[in-house]
């Protein structure tokens, strides 16, 4: 049942993305309204999928590649929706929906069998740590999208041609504010996730040499990258192009932590 809901939500996301792309090219308001409704419906279906998966598994469904990537896509969808209810950023939904669909595709291609919890995952800290980390990554993904949109719009302005993208992208100021908002929330959640992960690791592995686990190393590198970016933004006044580029580079480190997720002590059965 849960996988059927996953497939239905995947199709709904694809439909929403398609309609968002139609709006991106046509700029017809009624098309945008339809895209938003479809995306919201897809997010609700995805929520039902995760709840059904939780009931079937008996634990938070974040123990396999399929579940983690699906949860990541779900988090991006709802982080975007929560952002849209407060701010209006032109065509942000188009770019966000594309990323969600790509992640859903990766999740769909991964084995979807339910895995039992490993011995180390039988702790209330595991779902807290993992969920916080994934939601943090979702906000950082939105910051990365904002950075890409910023660079596209800046390129249009520098070339003074005011072409296709210029009329379809927000102002540079709006994109910089979006970047700062998503970074602030994402970095805060990442910090809390790392703290809960440290407590969890100390309880389970004690003095074992878990510090050199590749996932932990990349998580620390990623945290320091974002810490440096936040420092430069709030104390040195970093804005615009430099902040956008570093945001994109830092998110590449986030993706690397996902690659290492199921290796070392983070691997299933570790």
Secondary structure as GFF3:
##gff-version 3
##sequence-region A 1 270
A	DSSP	alpha_helix	2	26	.	.	.	ID=ss1
A	DSSP	alpha_helix	29	57	.	.	.	ID=ss2
A	DSSP	alpha_helix	65	84	.	.	.	ID=ss3
A	DSSP	alpha_helix	92	109	.	.	.	ID=ss4
A	DSSP	three_ten_helix	119	121	.	.	.	ID=ss5
A	DSSP	alpha_helix	124	159	.	.	.	ID=ss6
A	DSSP	three_ten_helix	166	168	.	.	.	ID=ss7
A	DSSP	alpha_helix	172	205	.	.	.	ID=ss8
A	DSSP	three_ten_helix	210	212	.	.	.	ID=ss9
A	DSSP	alpha_helix	214	235	.	.	.	ID=ss10
A	DSSP	alpha_helix	240	259	.	.	.	ID=ss11
A	DSSP	three_ten_helix	264	266	.	.	.	ID=ss12
###
